């Protein structure tokens, strides 16, 4: 899951448009769970990569934007 939408150009990431609606909703839920887990780990200082917070938030935004665009065009 992690890295599916990351902007790392070395890998070949899947675009949000490649997923079906139910897959997008599932991914949003998984990313939100990951974000929650990272927040709880930050309290106990177990987070190694703080930049991951922004990446996950941007991935959630991309997925939600794709869902909204599809809904507007439907």
N, C-alpha and C positions, 0 to 999 in steps of 0.2 A: 504494500500500500504506500508506504513512505517512498516518495520519489517518483510516483506516477506522473505528477504534474510539475515537478520541480523544473526550474529554468536552467538546469545544468545542460549545456549544449553538447557535452561529450557523450551523454547517453541519448537514446532516442525516446523521449518521453511521449506518452500518449496524450493527445489533446482531449479537452473536455468534450468536444463534439464527437469523439469516438465512442462515448458511452451512451447507453440508453437512459431514460429518465429514472427508472428504478435503481440503476447502478449509480447514477449521480447522487441520489438521495442516500444510498448506502454509504458512498464515499464521504459525503458531508458528515454523516453520523460518525463514521470511523475517525475522520480528522478531528471532529469536536472532542471525541473521547481521548484521542492522543493529546490534544491541547490541554484537556483537564488533567490528564496524567502528568504531563510536563509541569503544569502549575503546581501540583502537589509535590512533585519531586524538587521543584525550585525552593520550596519552603525548607526541605531537608538538605538542600545544597547538593543534590545528586545529578543535576542537569549538567551535561558536559558541553553541549552546543547550544548556546543561547540564541544563535541566529535561526535555529529551527522554529522558534515561536513565530517569527515573521513569515517564514516560508509556509508554515501550516495555515496561518491566517490568510495569506494570499491565495493558497490553493482553495480554501473554503470560499473565498470571494469569487474566484474564477468559476467554481462549480455552481454557486448560486446565481451568478450572472448568466451562465449558460442556460440554467433552468428558466430564469426570468425571460430570456430572449426567446426560448422555445414557446413559452406560454403566451408571449405577446404575438408571436407569429402564427400561432394555432388558430 
